[in-house]
Amino acid sequence: MQKLAPADELADIRTQIKRLEARAAVLRALILARPEAEGRWHRAVVHEVRSLSFDVDLLPERVRDDPRFWRERVTATLQCEPVAGARAPLRSGWPIQREAAGGMH
């Protein structure tokens, strides 16, 4: 098996996460439409959670626009961009795609 560079592995993992999150969103919608959903090994249980949130837009504009109430925060972000002209090699069995293996959903 070919060892991946950290940037390539991270990009690959993020692609898989996006695919899994999209599938999880579909399954979540199905379960919320039929909350009594039960599988062979798992049962879906829906809980409602209530919380309070602070709505900054309700503050007077003079408070929102006053620099005394603002703090700067620096955050490092990391993006994975394809290398021009390079094509990632296909890896046997990766990414795992259920749809390609017999149309299971």
MITOR-787205 format. One record per atom (N, C-alpha, C, O): residue in one letter; x, y, z. Coordinates in steps of 0.2 Angstrom, whole numbers, plus 2048, in hexadecimal, padded with zeros to 3 digits. Example, Ala and Ser with C-alpha at 12.3 -4.5 7.8 and 13.67 -1.06 7.14 Angstrom:
2
A8427E4827/A83E7EA827/A8427F0827/A8477EF82A/S8407F5823/S8447FB824/S840800827/S843806828/
END
This chain:
105
M8047FA800/M800800800/M804806800/M809807804/Q80380B7FC/Q8068117FB/Q805816801/Q800817803/K80B818804/K80A81D80A/K808824807/K80B826802/L80382780A/L80182D807/L80483380B/L806832811/A805838807/A80883F80B/A80284180F/A7FC84080E/P804845815/P7FF847819/P7F984B816/P7F384B817/A7FB850811/A7F685480D/A7F284F809/A7EC851809/D7F484A806/D7F0846802/D7EB842806/D7E5841805/E7EE83F80C/E7EA83B811/E7E4840814/E7DE83D814/L7E6846815/L7E184A818/L7DB84C813/L7D684C815/A7DD84D80D/A7D884F808/A7D4849807/A7CE849806/D7D7843807/D7D383D806/D7CE83C80C/D7C883A80B/I7D083D812/I7CC83C818/I7C6841817/I7C183F819/R7C8847816/R7C384C815/R7BD84B810/R7B784C811/T7C084880A/T7BB845805/T7B6840808/T7B0840807/Q7B983B80C/Q7B583680F/Q7B0839814/Q7AA837814/I7B283E818/I7AE84181D/I7A8844819/I7A284381C/K7A9848814/K7A484B810/K79F84680E/K79984780E/R7A184080B/R79D83B808/R79983880E/R79383780D/L79C837814/L798834819/L79383981D/L78E83781F/E79583F81D/E791844820/E78A84581B/E78584681E/A78B845815/A786845810/A78183F811/A77B840811/R784839812/R780833813/R77D83381A/R77783181A/A78083681F/A77D837825/A77783B825/A77283A829/A778841821/A772846821/A76C84281E/A766844820/V76D83E819/V76783B816/V76483681B/V75E83681B/L76883281E/L76682D823/L762831829/L75D82E82B/R76583682B/R76283A830/R75B83C82E/R75683C832/A75A83F828/A754841826/A74F83B825/A74983C827/L751836823/L74D830823/L74A82E82A/L74482C82B/I74F82E82F/I74D82C836/I748831839/I74482F83C/L74A838838/L74583D83B/L73E83C838/L73983E83B/A73E83A831/A73783982E/A734833831/A72D833831/R73782E834/R735828837/R73982783D/R73D82283D/P73782A843/P73C82A849/P73C82384C/P740821850/E73781E84A/E73781884D/E73B813849/E73B80D84A/A740816845/A744812841/A74980D846/A74C80F84A/E749807844/E74D802848/E7507FD843/E74D7FB83E/G7567FC844/G75A7F783F/G75B7F1843/G7587F0848/R75F7ED840/R7617E6843/R7657E784A/R7647E484E/W7697EC849/W76E7ED84F/W76D7F4853/W7707F5858/H76A7F8850/H7697FF853/H762802852/H75F80084E/R760806857/R75A809857/R75B811857/R76081385B/A758814853/A75981C853/A75481F858/A74E81D859/V75782385C/V753826862/V75482E861/V75A830861/V74E831860/V74F83885F/V74D83C865/V74883B869/H752841867/H75184586D/H75184C86B/H75484E866/E74D85086E/E74C85786D/E75085B872/E750859878/V75585F870/V759863875/V75786A874/V75886D86E/R75686E879/R755875878/R75A87987C/R75D876881/S75C87E879/S76288287B/S76088A87A/S75D88B875/L76488E87E/L76389587C/L769897879/L76F89587A/S76889C874/S76E89F870/S76E8A6871/S7688A9871/F7748A9871/F7748B1871/F7748B386A/F7788B2866/D76F8B7868/D76E8BA862/D7718C1862/D76E8C6864/V7768C285F/V77A8C885E/V7768CD85A/V7778D385C/D7728CB855/D76F8D0851/D7698D4855/D7678D9853/L7688D185B/L7638D585F/L7668DB863/L7628DF866/L76C8DB863/L7708E0867/L76F8E7863/L76E8E785D/P76F8EC866/P76F8F3863/P7758F385E/P77A8F1860/E7748F7858/E7798F7853/E77F8FB856/E7858F9855/R77E90085B/R78490385E/R7888FF862/R78E900862/V7858FA865/V7898F5869/V78D8F0864/V7938EE865/R7898ED85F/R78C8E985A/R7928EC856/R7978E8855/D7928F2855/D7978F6851/D79C8F9855/D7A18FB852/D79C8F885C/D7A18FB860/D7A78F6860/D7A68F1863/P7AD8F985E/P7B38F485E/P7B58F2865/P7B98EE866/R7B38F686B/R7B58F4871/R7B28ED873/R7B48EA878/F7AD8EB870/F7AA8E4871/F7AC8DF86C/F7A98D986D/W7B18E0868/W7B38DB864/W7BA8D9866/W7BE8DD868/R7BC8D2865/R7C28CF866/R7C48CC85F/R7C08C885C/E7CB8CD85D/E7CD8C9858/E7D08C285A/E7D38C185F/R7CE8BD856/R7D08B7857/R7D38B4850/R7D08B584B/V7D98B1851/V7DC8AE84B/V7DC8A784B/V7DD8A4850/T7DA8A4846/T7D989D845/T7DC89A83F/T7DC89D83A/A7E0895840/A7E389283A/A7DE88D836/A7DB88983A/T7DE88E830/T7DA88982C/T7DE885827/T7E3888825/L7DC880825/L7E087B821/L7DC87981B/L7D687681C/Q7DD87A815/Q7DA87880F/Q7DE87380B/Q7E487480B/C7DB86E808/C7DF86A804/C7DD86B7FD/C7D786B7FB/E7E286D7F9/E7E086F7F2/E7E486A7ED/E7EA8687EF/P7E18687E8/P7E48647E3/P7EB8677E0/P7EB86D7DF/V7F08637DF/V7F68657DC/V7F58657D4/V7F28607D2/A7F686B7D1/A7F586B7CA/A7F88667C6/A7FE8647C7/G7F48637C2/G7F785D7BE/G7F88577C1/G7FA8527BE/A7F78567C7/A7F88507CB/A7F184C7CC/A7EC8507CD/R7F18467CC/R7EB8427CD/R7EC83D7D2/R7F18397D1/A7E883D7D7/A7E98387DD/A7E88317DA/A7E48307D6/P7ED82C7DC/P7EC8267DA/P7E68227DD/P7E48247E3/L7E381D7D9/L7DE81A7DC/L7E18157E1/L7E68117E0/R7DD8147E6/R7DF80F7EC/R7DA80A7EC/R7D480B7EC/S7DC8047EC/S7D87FE7EC/S7D37FE7F2/S7D57FE7F8/G7CC7FE7F0/G7C77FE7F5/G7C68057F9/G7C28057FE/W7C980A7F6/W7C98117FA/W7C78167F4/W7CB8167EF/P7C381A7F5/P7BE81B7FB/P7B98157FA/P7B78137F5/I7B6813800/I7B180E801/I7AB8127FF/I7A9817801/Q7A780F7FA/Q7A18127F7/Q79C80C7F7/Q79C8087F2/R79780D7FC/R7928077FC/R78E8077F6/R78C8027F3/E78D80D7F3/E78880E7ED/E78B8097E7/E7888067E3/A7928097E7/A7958067E1/A7957FE7E2/A7967FA7DE/A7947FC7E9/A7957F57EA/A78D7F27EB/A78B7F17F0/G78A7F27E5/G7847EE7E5/G77E7F37E7/G7787F17E8/G77F7FA7E6/G7797FE7E7/G7767FE7EE/G7708007EF/M77A7FD7F3/M7777FD7FA/M7768047FC/M77A8087FB/H771806800/H76F80D802/H76E80D809/H76D81280C/
END
